[in-house]
């Protein structure tokens, strides 16, 4: 089948845009009118790939045939995103890899300057600010000063990268969260670029090094999170290899009831889609209910695609998209192009549209109720009125402290409350109070999910205003913070005067960035933290974020609950999670009268009136100099040269991945009598595998840093030290809540070393195995690698010497990251660690890796401690031919480097 020349011209005034026409392609391919909009974007991408040599007519045919095959396909395509988005936690090691690639390329005889992004890259520094200071007018300035001091070496490195690499821009710290900056400024909906003197238009597409890249799907832009490894390859010109995905349609009808927020909606959708199962699939929202859903609400839903497990959560372009583009300061010319192009290409949403989907779910927006999610997974939705009973159930499951634990509370600032078990009398400054099980010790308005949404942010301010009018105040043990996703939020809160109300309740601005949600909640007041530890109190955080995994928010906080910004304020007022806010009062007014949540909840009219203060000038003013940074940023000295002069730094070290690299790869070696490094359960997250929060002083990483002369107070976080592989490999599997089933009743990164039988840290055991030249594997349960697109979860696994991870199932991004680092992902077939009765003493072998094929059924040889052998079926989760090529080269970046050498 031949495809006709589909290049056409779209004229808007004096501007003429060249584009690849889906209408023209349809003449050869057949009807695509009911193809999901997200797949139409992929189809257009393949049309351009015909000329670029990365797609064939068969790829186009496979996308069209998808709709006649029940929404299924096993056909592989190569997706070329228009651009790449990075945040600094993943961006620093990404730039470090590129710098190391330049070193390796030079050593192999190449020109270092050729190792350069070919696609535009924007890196937003947003993950490094920590809430050290809070509830004060000076909190923001103090936190920024501390951030610049802690991260000077990292920021100097990024400034070198900005000058050394083409197509690479850096948004300085103190500007906003990458996803909100992407939504409000970087995203275009329709991308344009000049080639050979002509202006070309295509759908805006991207991949990002943060799983919540999907937030931009709310603007009709197809993009998703990938590991830093894949993103680096994409920026170096490599396509993203993928199977044509299944697409689950979510049909929305009706409208949200009064008092129900976008957060309540997204927690409901997350629960719905997790129950259905959408891992590795596209989700596309459709239906006439979209007309009642503002763009900010769509972005909130799209943002949490990783939490419901999907690759993306796509919304088609319509009038609401154009309204937001105008509001956020995009040019009239750009808005006109988006409308004309999307209508011409069949990407525009029309009332009554019924695309073909793999499966369809329906949700009446009127059925959504006020909700939280917790205590440790975002899909565990709990209706507001059931939170108290849910917490009581947790306490009944042996979460209460031992009877004598309270008696041990002798530390300064804390002592047992008289006659109380599981309670502590705490003194902080001139304040004295009793801390109990269920106390909310952190209440944070944070993260991209909600701070991009003016409706819920203004609702939080209104609730604060009304609470103050009734005489309510936050409880003294609650650490409160406000970390917006952009400076625009500060502008509209100030314009409405609601910033003052939030300040009076302790929700002062602490920074612009991803704080509590990423584990940068900072320390609790020392007496409070000692009381929690010594009395073994089960306390809570409430945050307007998207992640509440164990040990993520704060190591002393066992239960973590996701909620809307106004509910975060409400729980700061009550100070307890074990409260039924639907029935119990938040507190009493000065006259002793009870004040209920319903008494101070803002009405839709109040929110609508406040929303009128959000105007285009705010966006244009704040983004006019988005890449400039403040005086401290501009004062950082920038190193010169195409290659980096690696300093003696505890933050930035040359990655070892290319050490000794040869021009041609060796064939993959068989796995011979491998030991099991860890035996893990279900829903092990990338937070468990590679923590982003605090570094414990007695952990392998903590001991390493102290050996470098660094005091624990200056450790910073794992995330901030991702540019140092020595820290990160020691932090791999070091989460304080990870449970290795090789050890009974033990939490933390410990394992059993064999044949010695000693209990060691996972890092120390791995190093001993490496010295003895012993292969290693990791065994896990279902949904291995859920959560953030954390490349160090794969990099650290490789540096520990793990050759394969054998799980019941994988989350999408982590599977891709593993093979991208040369670690083989395998899935059990008709078996698991329980049926095999694994103890960790077994050895595992796998032959024939030099003959491996995608999705191949393999036979593992399991050797029991008594020498008995057993064959176990497993499937190779290298899914495509391109992925297999990357694995055979020892990783995707090694393949890219060798290709560049071959190309001369």
C-alpha positions in Angstrom: 0.0 0.0 0.0 1.3 3.4 -0.9 0.5 6.6 1.0 -0.1 9.7 -1.1 1.8 12.9 -0.4 -0.1 14.3 2.6 1.7 17.6 2.9 -0.7 20.5 2.8 -0.8 24.2 3.6 -2.9 25.9 6.3 -3.2 29.7 5.8 -4.1 32.0 8.6 -3.9 35.6 7.6 -0.4 36.2 6.3 0.9 33.1 8.0 1.2 29.8 6.0 1.7 26.6 7.9 2.8 23.4 6.3 1.4 20.2 7.8 0.8 16.5 7.2 -2.9 16.1 6.5 -4.8 13.3 8.2 -7.7 13.9 5.7 -5.4 13.1 2.8 -4.0 10.0 4.6 -7.6 8.8 5.2 -8.1 8.5 1.4 -5.6 5.7 1.4 -6.1 4.3 4.9 -9.9 4.3 5.3 -12.2 6.0 7.8 -10.5 7.3 11.0 -13.4 9.6 12.2 -14.0 7.4 15.3 -10.3 6.7 16.1 -9.6 8.1 19.6 -8.1 11.6 19.4 -4.9 10.4 21.2 -4.3 7.8 18.5 -4.9 10.3 15.8 -2.0 12.3 17.3 0.1 9.1 17.0 -1.1 8.6 13.5 0.0 12.1 12.5 3.3 11.4 14.2 3.7 8.3 12.0 2.8 10.3 8.9 5.8 12.6 9.6 7.9 9.5 10.4 7.4 8.3 6.8 9.6 11.1 5.6 12.0 10.8 8.5 12.5 7.1 7.9 11.2 6.0 11.3 7.7 4.8 10.2 6.3 2.7 7.4 2.9 2.4 5.7 2.4 -0.8 7.8 2.6 1.4 10.9 -0.1 3.7 9.6 -2.3 0.7 8.6 -1.9 -0.9 12.1 -3.2 2.3 13.8 -6.2 2.4 11.5 -6.9 -1.3 11.8 -6.8 -1.0 15.7 -10.4 0.3 15.6 -11.5 -2.9 13.8 -9.6 -5.3 16.1 -11.4 -4.5 19.4 -9.0 -1.7 20.3 -6.0 -4.1 20.4 -2.8 -4.3 18.5 0.6 -6.0 19.0 2.2 -3.7 16.4 5.3 -1.7 17.4 5.7 1.9 16.4 8.3 4.6 16.9 7.0 7.8 18.6 9.0 11.0 18.1 8.0 13.6 20.6 8.4 17.3 19.7 10.2 18.1 23.0 11.4 16.9 26.4 10.5 18.3 29.8 12.7 17.6 32.9 12.7 18.5 36.6 16.0 18.9 38.5 15.9 15.7 40.5 15.9 13.7 37.2 17.5 16.5 35.2 20.8 16.6 37.2 21.6 12.9 36.6 20.4 13.3 33.1 22.8 16.1 32.4 25.5 14.1 34.2 24.9 11.2 31.9 25.2 13.5 28.9 28.4 14.9 30.2 29.8 11.4 30.9 28.7 10.4 27.3 30.8 13.3 26.0 33.8 12.0 28.0 33.2 8.5 26.6 32.6 9.7 23.1 35.9 11.6 23.2 37.7 8.5 24.5 36.3 6.5 21.6 37.6 9.1 19.1 34.5 11.2 18.6 33.8 14.9 18.8 32.3 15.8 22.2 30.1 18.6 20.8 28.1 16.0 18.8 26.6 14.7 22.0 23.9 17.3 22.1 20.1 17.4 22.4 18.5 17.3 19.0 15.0 18.0 20.4 14.2 21.1 22.6 14.7 20.4 26.3 13.3 22.5 29.1 14.5 21.7 32.7 12.6 23.3 35.5 14.3 23.4 38.9 11.4 22.7 41.2 12.2 19.7 43.4 14.9 21.0 45.6 13.2 23.5 47.9 12.5 22.1 51.4 10.1 23.3 54.1 12.7 24.2 56.7 10.9 27.4 57.6 7.2 27.8 57.8 4.3 29.8 59.3 6.2 33.1 59.1 6.4 36.0 56.7 10.1 35.2 56.1 9.6 31.5 55.4 9.9 31.9 51.6 13.0 34.0 51.6 14.6 31.8 54.3 13.9 28.5 52.4 15.2 30.0 49.1 18.4 31.1 50.8 18.9 27.6 52.3 18.1 26.0 48.9 20.7 28.0 47.1 23.3 27.2 49.8 22.6 23.5 49.8 22.4 23.1 46.0 25.1 25.5 44.8 27.2 22.7 43.3 24.2 21.2 41.5 23.0 24.5 40.2 26.5 25.4 38.9 26.5 22.1 37.0 23.1 22.9 35.4 24.3 26.4 34.4 27.3 24.7 32.7 24.9 22.4 30.9 22.8 25.3 29.8 25.8 26.9 28.2 27.4 23.7 26.9 24.4 22.1 25.2 22.3 23.3 22.4 18.4 23.2 22.6 18.6 23.1 26.4 16.9 25.8 28.6 16.8 26.0 32.4 14.0 27.6 34.4 15.7 28.7 37.6 14.6 27.8 41.2 11.8 29.8 42.8 9.7 29.9 39.6 7.3 27.0 39.8 6.6 23.3 39.4 7.6 22.0 35.9 4.1 20.7 35.2 2.4 24.0 36.0 5.0 26.0 34.1 4.3 23.5 31.2 0.6 24.1 31.5 0.7 27.8 31.9 3.5 28.7 29.6 5.5 26.0 27.7 2.7 24.0 26.2 1.3 25.1 22.9 -1.3 22.5 21.9 0.0 22.9 18.3 3.7 22.9 17.9 5.5 24.9 15.2 9.1 24.9 13.9 10.9 26.3 10.9 12.6 23.8 8.5 14.2 24.7 5.2 12.5 28.1 5.2 9.0 26.8 5.8 6.9 27.0 8.9 5.6 23.5 9.9 2.7 22.7 12.3 2.0 19.5 14.2 0.4 18.4 17.5 2.4 19.4 20.5 3.8 16.2 22.0 6.5 15.5 24.6 8.0 13.1 27.1 9.0 14.2 30.5 11.3 12.9 33.3 8.5 13.1 35.9 5.5 10.8 35.9 3.1 13.7 36.2 4.1 15.0 32.8 0.6 13.8 31.9 -0.9 17.0 33.5 -0.4 18.6 30.1 -2.9 16.1 28.6 -5.5 18.4 29.9 -4.5 20.9 27.2 -4.9 18.4 24.4 -1.2 17.7 24.4 -0.1 14.1 24.2 2.8 13.4 26.6 3.7 11.1 29.5 6.5 10.4 31.9 9.5 8.3 31.0 12.6 7.5 32.9 15.5 9.9 32.6 17.3 7.2 30.5 14.5 7.2 27.9 14.3 11.0 27.9 18.0 11.4 27.3 17.7 9.0 24.3 14.7 11.0 23.0 16.6 14.3 23.3 19.4 12.7 21.4 17.1 11.8 18.5 16.0 8.3 19.4 12.3 7.6 19.0 10.3 6.1 21.9 9.6 2.5 21.0 6.1 1.4 22.0 3.3 -1.0 21.1 0.1 0.7 19.9 -1.7 1.1 23.2 -5.1 0.0 24.3 -7.3 3.1 24.9 -9.9 3.1 27.7 -12.5 5.8 27.2 -14.0 7.4 30.3 -17.4 9.0 29.5 -18.2 11.9 31.7 -21.8 13.2 32.1 -23.5 15.7 34.4 -21.7 18.2 36.6 -20.1 18.2 40.0 -22.4 19.0 42.9 -22.0 22.1 45.2 -19.1 21.7 47.5 -17.4 19.0 45.5 -13.9 19.7 44.2 -11.7 18.6 41.3 -9.7 16.8 44.0 -12.7 14.7 45.0 -13.3 13.9 41.3 -9.7 12.8 40.6 -9.6 10.5 43.7 -12.8 9.0 42.5 -11.5 8.4 39.0 -8.2 7.0 40.4 -10.1 4.5 42.4 -12.4 3.6 39.4 -9.5 3.1 37.0 -7.3 1.2 39.4 -10.2 -1.2 39.9 -10.6 -1.6 36.1 -6.9 -1.9 35.4 -5.3 0.6 33.0 -1.6 0.0 33.5 0.3 0.6 30.2 -2.9 1.9 28.5 -4.0 5.3 27.3 -7.1 6.8 29.0 -9.1 9.3 27.0 -11.9 11.4 28.5 -14.9 12.1 26.4 -18.6 12.8 26.7 -20.8 15.9 27.1 -19.8 16.2 30.8 -16.5 17.8 29.5 -18.5 20.9 28.8 -18.9 21.4 32.6 -15.3 20.7 33.4 -12.9 23.7 33.4 -9.4 23.3 31.9 -7.8 23.3 35.4 -10.1 20.4 36.5 -9.1 18.5 33.3 -5.4 19.1 34.1 -6.0 17.8 37.7 -7.5 14.6 36.2 -4.7 14.3 33.7 -2.0 14.9 36.3 -2.9 11.8 38.3 -2.6 9.3 35.4 0.3 7.6 37.1 -1.8 7.1 40.2 -4.5 5.4 38.2 -1.8 3.6 36.4 -2.3 4.8 32.8 0.3 6.0 30.4 -1.7 9.2 29.9 -5.1 10.8 30.7 -5.9 12.6 27.5 -8.5 15.4 26.8 -9.3 16.5 23.3 -9.1 20.2 22.3 -12.3 22.2 22.4 -13.6 25.7 23.2 -12.5 25.3 26.8 -8.9 24.7 25.6 -9.0 27.9 23.6 -10.4 29.9 26.6 -7.5 28.7 28.8 -4.9 29.5 26.2 -6.2 33.0 26.0 -6.4 33.4 29.8 -2.9 32.1 30.3 -1.4 34.7 27.8 -0.9 32.7 24.7 -0.9 34.9 21.6 -4.0 35.4 19.5 -2.1 33.9 16.6 -1.4 30.8 18.5 -5.0 30.4 19.7 -6.2 30.8 16.1 -3.7 28.2 14.9 -4.8 25.7 17.6 -8.5 26.0 16.6 -7.9 25.9 12.8 -5.4 23.1 12.9 -7.4 20.8 15.3 -10.6 21.3 13.3 -8.8 20.6 10.0 -7.1 17.4 11.4 -10.2 16.0 13.2 -8.7 16.5 16.6 -11.5 18.9 17.8 -14.1 17.6 20.3 -17.7 17.8 19.2 -20.8 17.2 21.4 -22.0 13.7 21.1 -18.7 12.2 19.9 -18.5 8.5 20.4 -15.0 7.3 19.5 -14.1 3.6 19.4 -12.3 2.4 22.5 -10.8 -0.8 23.8 -13.1 -0.5 26.8 -15.5 2.2 28.1 -16.3 3.4 31.6 -18.9 5.9 32.6 -19.0 8.4 35.4 -21.8 10.8 36.3 -20.0 13.8 37.8 -23.0 14.3 40.1 -22.2 11.1 41.9 -18.8 12.3 43.2 -18.6 12.9 46.9 -16.1 14.6 49.1 -13.1 12.3 49.6 -9.6 11.7 50.8 -7.2 9.0 49.9 -5.1 7.1 52.4 -3.3 6.1 54.4 -0.6 5.0 52.0 -1.9 4.7 48.4 -3.6 7.3 46.2 -6.1 4.8 44.9 -7.4 4.0 48.4 -10.3 6.6 48.3 -12.1 7.2 51.6 -15.3 9.3 51.8 -14.9 12.3 54.0 -17.4 10.9 56.6 -15.6 7.6 56.8 -12.0 8.8 57.5 -12.4 8.5 61.2 -13.6 4.9 61.1 -10.9 4.1 58.6 -8.3 5.4 60.9 -9.8 3.5 63.9 -9.6 0.3 61.8 -5.9 1.0 61.2 -5.3 1.4 64.9 -7.1 -1.8 65.6 -4.6 -3.6 63.3 -1.9 -3.5 65.9 -0.7 -0.1 64.9 -0.9 1.1 68.5 2.3 1.3 70.5 3.6 -1.3 73.0 2.2 -0.8 76.5 5.6 0.3 77.8 6.5 2.6 74.9 5.0 5.7 76.5 7.0 5.2 79.6 10.2 5.6 77.6 9.3 9.1 76.6 11.9 11.0 78.6 13.5 13.2 76.0 13.5 16.9 76.4 10.3 18.6 75.4 8.1 15.5 75.7 6.7 13.4 78.5 3.8 11.0 78.9 0.4 12.6 79.3 -1.1 11.7 82.7 -3.0 8.5 82.6 -2.8 8.2 78.8 -1.5 5.4 76.7 -0.4 6.5 73.2 -0.3 10.2 74.2 2.5 12.6 75.1 2.7 16.0 76.7 4.8 18.3 74.4 6.4 21.6 75.0 7.4 23.8 72.0 8.6 27.2 73.0 5.9 28.7 75.2 3.2 26.2 74.0 2.2 23.1 75.8 -0.2 20.5 74.4 -1.0 16.8 74.4 -0.1 14.8 71.2 -2.3 11.8 70.6 -2.6 9.0 68.0 -4.4 10.5 65.0 -2.8 14.0 65.4 -2.3 15.8 62.1 1.3 17.0 62.3 1.6 18.2 58.7 -1.0 20.0 56.6 0.5 21.0 53.3 -1.0 22.7 50.2 1.5 21.4 47.8 2.2 19.7 44.4 1.3 20.2 40.8 -2.0 18.3 41.1 -4.0 21.0 42.8 -1.9 24.2 43.0 -2.5 24.6 39.2 -6.2 24.8 39.9 -7.4 28.3 40.8 -10.8 26.9 41.9 -9.5 24.7 44.7 -6.8 27.2 45.7 -9.2 30.0 46.0 -11.6 27.7 47.9 -8.9 27.1 50.4 -8.4 30.8 50.9 -12.1 31.4 51.3 -12.4 28.7 53.8 -9.5 30.2 55.8 -11.1 33.6 55.6 -14.5 32.2 56.9 -12.7 30.1 59.6 -11.0 33.2 61.0 -14.2 35.1 61.0 -15.6 32.4 63.3 -12.6 32.6 65.5 -10.9 29.3 64.5 -7.2 28.8 64.5 -4.8 26.0 63.5 -3.8 23.6 66.1 -0.2 24.3 67.5 1.2 20.9 66.6 0.4 21.2 62.9 3.2 22.2 60.5 1.4 24.2 57.8 2.8 25.2 54.4 1.7 26.7 51.1 3.9 25.8 48.0 2.2 26.9 44.9 3.1 25.6 41.4 3.7 29.1 40.0 3.9 32.7 41.0 0.5 33.3 39.2 -1.1 31.6 42.2 0.4 34.2 44.6 -0.8 36.9 42.3 -4.5 35.9 42.4 -4.4 35.1 46.1 -3.0 38.5 46.7 -5.6 40.1 44.3 -8.4 38.6 46.3 -6.8 39.3 49.7 -7.1 35.6 50.6 -3.3 35.4 51.0 -3.7 37.2 54.3 -6.2 34.7 55.6 -4.0 31.8 54.7 -1.0 33.5 56.3 -3.0 34.0 59.6 -3.6 30.3 59.7 0.1 29.5 59.1 -0.2 28.7 55.4 2.5 31.2 54.5 4.3 30.9 51.2 7.3 28.5 51.7 8.5 28.2 48.1 7.5 27.5 44.5 8.1 23.9 43.9 7.3 20.3 44.7 7.8 20.1 48.5 5.8 17.8 50.8 4.6 15.6 48.0 8.1 14.6 47.0 9.3 14.2 50.6 10.7 17.7 51.1 8.4 18.4 54.0 11.4 19.4 56.2 11.8 18.6 59.9 9.0 18.7 62.4 9.7 20.7 65.6 12.2 18.6 67.5 10.0 18.0 70.6 7.1 16.8 68.4 9.3 14.4 66.5 10.8 13.0 69.7 7.3 12.5 71.1 6.1 10.7 68.0 9.2 8.4 68.1 9.4 7.7 71.8 5.6 7.2 72.3 5.4 5.4 69.0 2.5 7.6 68.0 0.6 6.9 64.8 0.2 10.5 63.4 -0.9 11.8 60.1 -0.1 14.2 57.3 -2.8 15.8 55.0 -1.6 17.1 51.7 -3.1 18.3 48.5 -0.7 16.1 46.6 -0.7 13.0 44.5 1.6 10.7 46.4 1.2 9.3 49.9 3.4 6.2 49.8 5.0 4.9 53.0 7.9 6.8 54.3 7.6 9.5 51.5 6.2 12.5 53.3 8.1 12.2 56.5 9.8 9.2 58.2 8.0 9.9 61.5 4.5 10.0 59.9 2.9 6.6 59.4 -0.4 7.6 57.7 -0.6 10.1 54.9 -3.8 11.4 53.3 -4.5 13.2 50.0 -7.1 15.9 50.1 -8.2 19.1 48.4 -6.6 22.3 49.5 -9.7 23.5 51.4 -9.8 20.1 53.3 -6.1 20.5 54.1 -7.0 23.8 55.8 -9.9 22.1 57.6 -7.7 19.4 59.0 -5.1 22.0 60.2 -8.0 23.6 62.1 -9.1 20.3 63.7 -5.6 18.9 64.2 -6.9 15.4 64.0 -7.4 12.8 61.3 -9.7 10.7 63.6 -12.6 13.1 63.1 -15.8 12.8 61.1 -15.9 16.3 59.5 -19.3 15.5 58.0 -20.8 15.3 61.5 -18.3 16.6 64.1 -17.4 20.3 64.6 -14.0 21.6 63.6 -13.9 23.6 66.8 -15.8 26.3 68.8 -16.2 29.9 68.2 -15.5 32.5 71.0 -19.0 32.1 72.3 -18.5 28.3 72.7 -20.7 27.5 69.8 -19.6 24.6 67.5 -18.3 25.4 64.1 -18.9 22.7 61.5 -17.1 22.4 58.1 -20.4 23.0 56.4 -20.6 26.4 58.1 -17.4 27.7 56.6 -17.3 25.9 53.3 -17.3 28.4 50.4 -20.3 28.5 48.1 -20.0 28.2 44.3 -20.9 31.8 43.9 -18.1 32.9 46.3 -15.6 30.8 44.4 -16.8 32.1 41.0 -16.5 35.7 42.2 -12.9 35.1 43.4 -12.1 33.4 40.1 -12.9 36.7 38.3 -9.7 38.1 39.8 -7.6 35.6 37.8 -6.5 37.5 34.6 -4.2 37.3 31.7 -1.9 40.0 32.9 -0.8 37.8 35.8 0.4 35.1 33.5 2.1 37.5 31.1 3.9 39.4 33.9 5.2 36.3 35.7 6.4 34.5 32.5 8.0 37.5 30.9 11.4 36.7 32.3 10.9 33.1 33.2 14.5 32.0 32.3 16.3 34.9 34.0 16.3 33.9 37.7 17.1 36.0 40.7 20.4 37.7 41.6 21.7 34.6 43.4 21.1 32.4 40.3 22.7 34.9 38.0 25.8 35.2 40.2 26.7 31.5 39.9 29.9 31.1 38.1 29.6 29.0 34.9 32.4 26.6 33.9 33.4 26.7 30.2 34.2 23.9 27.7 32.4 21.2 25.8 33.4 18.6 28.4 32.9 19.0 32.1 35.7 19.3 34.6 34.4 17.1 37.4 35.1 18.7 40.7 35.6 17.0 44.1 31.9 17.1 45.0 29.5 15.2 47.1 26.7 16.2 44.8 28.1 15.7 41.3 30.3 12.8 40.3 31.0 11.3 36.9 28.6 8.4 36.4 30.4 5.0 36.0 28.0 3.6 33.4 30.4 4.2 30.4 33.6 3.1 32.1 35.5 0.8 29.9 32.9 1.0 27.1 34.0 -0.6 23.8 32.8 0.4 20.3 31.0 -3.0 20.0 28.9 -4.7 22.7 29.5 -8.1 24.1 26.6 -10.6 23.9 24.4 -10.7 27.0 25.8 -13.2 29.5 23.7 -15.9 31.0 22.6 -15.7 34.6 24.4 -18.4 36.5 23.4 -19.5 40.0 22.3 -16.0 41.0 21.5 -15.2 44.6 18.3 -13.4 45.6 19.2 -10.0 46.9 15.6 -9.1 48.0 12.3 -10.9 48.1 9.6 -8.3 47.9 5.8 -8.1 48.0 3.1 -6.3 46.0 3.0 -2.6 45.1 6.6 -2.0 45.8 7.1 1.6 44.6 10.0 3.4 43.2 10.0 5.3 46.5 10.8 1.9 48.2 13.5 1.1 45.6 15.1 4.6 45.5 14.0 7.0 48.2 13.8 10.7 47.5 13.4 12.0 51.1 15.7 12.1 54.1 19.0 10.3 54.4 19.3 8.4 57.7 22.6 8.9 59.5 23.1 5.2 60.2 22.2 4.1 56.6 24.9 3.1 54.1 24.4 6.5 52.3 24.6 8.4 55.6 27.7 6.6 56.7 29.3 7.4 53.3 28.5 11.1 53.6 29.8 11.2 57.1 33.0 9.6 55.9 33.3 12.5 53.4 33.2 14.9 56.4 29.5 15.9 55.9 27.4 16.4 59.0 23.9 14.8 59.1 22.4 18.3 59.2 23.9 18.9 55.8 22.9 15.6 54.2 20.1 17.3 52.2 17.9 14.6 50.5 18.4 11.6 48.3 16.7 13.5 45.5 19.1 16.4 45.7 22.1 14.0 45.6 21.0 12.1 42.4 24.1 13.4 40.7 26.3 11.2 43.0 26.0 7.5 42.2 27.9 6.7 45.4 25.0 8.0 47.5 22.3 6.7 45.2 23.5 3.1 44.9 23.7 3.0 48.7 20.2 4.4 48.9 18.8 1.7 46.6 16.3 -0.4 48.5 17.0 1.8 51.6 13.5 3.0 52.2 12.7 2.8 55.9 9.3 1.1 55.2 10.5 -1.5 52.6 9.9 -5.1 53.7 12.2 -7.9 52.5 10.4 -11.2 53.0 13.7 -12.9 53.5 13.7 -11.4 57.0 10.8 -11.7 59.5 9.4 -8.6 61.2 12.1 -6.3 59.8 11.5 -2.9 58.0 14.1 -1.1 56.1 16.8 -2.0 53.5 18.1 -5.2 55.0 18.6 -8.7 53.6 20.1 -12.1 54.4 23.4 -12.8 52.8 24.1 -16.4 51.7 25.8 -18.7 52.3 26.9 -16.9 55.5 23.3 -16.3 56.7 24.3 -12.9 58.1 21.8 -10.0 58.2 23.3 -7.1 56.3 22.1 -3.9 54.6 21.1 -4.6 51.0 24.0 -2.4 49.8 26.6 -4.2 51.9 25.3 -7.6 50.9 25.4 -6.6 47.2 29.0 -5.4 47.5 30.0 -8.7 49.1 28.3 -10.6 46.3 30.1 -8.5 43.8 33.5 -9.2 45.4 32.7 -12.9 45.1 31.5 -12.5 41.4 28.0 -13.8 42.3 25.1 -12.8 40.0 22.0 -11.3 41.7 18.3 -11.2 41.1 15.4 -9.4 42.8 12.0 -11.2 43.2 8.8 -9.2 43.6 5.0 -9.4 43.5 2.4 -7.4 41.6 2.8 -3.8 40.3 6.5 -3.7 40.9 7.8 -0.1 40.4 4.7 1.9 40.8 5.0 5.6 41.4 7.4 8.2 40.1 9.5 7.9 36.9 12.6 7.5 39.0 15.5 6.4 36.9 17.8 5.8 39.9 15.5 3.0 40.9 16.9 1.2 37.8 20.4 2.7 37.8 20.9 1.7 41.5 19.6 -1.7 40.8 22.2 -2.1 38.0 25.1 -0.8 40.1 24.2 -3.2 42.9 24.9 -6.0 40.4 21.3 -7.2 39.8 21.0 -8.9 36.4 17.2 -9.5 36.4 14.1 -8.5 38.3 11.5 -11.3 38.3 8.0 -10.0 39.3 4.3 -10.9 38.9 3.8 -7.6 37.0 5.5 -4.3 36.4 4.4 -0.7 36.3 5.1 0.8 32.9 7.9 3.3 33.5 10.0 1.2 35.8 10.0 -1.8 33.4 11.2 0.5 30.7 13.9 2.0 32.9 15.2 -1.4 33.9 15.8 -2.7 30.4 17.1 0.8 29.5 19.9 0.2 32.0 20.5 -3.4 30.8 18.6 -5.1 33.7 16.3 -7.9 32.4 12.6 -7.6 33.5 10.9 -11.0 33.7 7.3 -11.9 34.8 6.3 -15.2 36.4 3.9 -17.3 34.3 1.4 -19.3 36.4 3.5 -18.9 39.5 4.7 -16.5 42.1 7.0 -16.3 45.1 4.3 -17.8 47.4 3.5 -20.8 45.2 7.2 -21.4 44.9 7.6 -21.1 48.6 10.7 -19.0 48.2 12.8 -18.1 51.3 15.7 -16.3 49.6 18.1 -19.2 50.0 17.5 -20.4 46.4 19.7 -19.9 43.4 18.3 -18.9 40.0 19.8 -19.6 36.5 18.7 -18.5 33.0 20.4 -19.7 29.8 20.2 -18.4 26.2 20.2 -14.7 26.8 22.2 -14.2 23.6 19.2 -15.6 21.7 16.5 -13.6 23.6 13.4 -12.4 21.7 10.7 -9.9 22.8 7.9 -11.3 25.0 9.7 -14.7 24.8 8.6 -17.5 27.2 11.6 -18.6 29.2 12.5 -21.3 31.6 14.2 -20.4 34.8 16.1 -23.1 36.8 15.5 -22.8 40.5 18.0 -24.6 42.7 16.8 -25.3 46.3 19.1 -25.2 49.3 19.2 -29.0 49.2 20.4 -29.0 45.6 17.0 -30.0 44.1 16.3 -28.2 40.8 12.9 -27.0 39.6 11.9 -25.3 36.3 9.9 -22.1 36.5 8.2 -20.4 33.5 8.7 -16.7 33.0 8.0 -14.2 30.3 10.6 -11.7 29.0 9.1 -8.2 29.4 11.3 -6.7 26.8 8.3 -5.9 24.6 9.7 -4.6 21.3 12.6 -5.1 19.0 14.0 -1.7 19.8 14.0 -2.5 23.5 15.8 -5.7 22.8 18.5 -3.8 20.9 18.9 -1.5 23.9 19.3 -4.4 26.2 21.8 -6.1 24.0 23.9 -3.0 24.1 23.8 -2.9 27.9 21.5 0.1 27.9 19.8 2.6 25.7 22.5 5.3 26.1 25.2 2.9 25.2 23.3 2.1 22.0 22.9 5.8 21.2 26.6 6.4 21.7 27.6 3.5 19.5 25.1 4.7 16.8 26.7 8.1 16.8 30.2 6.5 16.4 28.9 4.5 13.4 27.3 7.6 11.8 30.7 9.3 12.0 
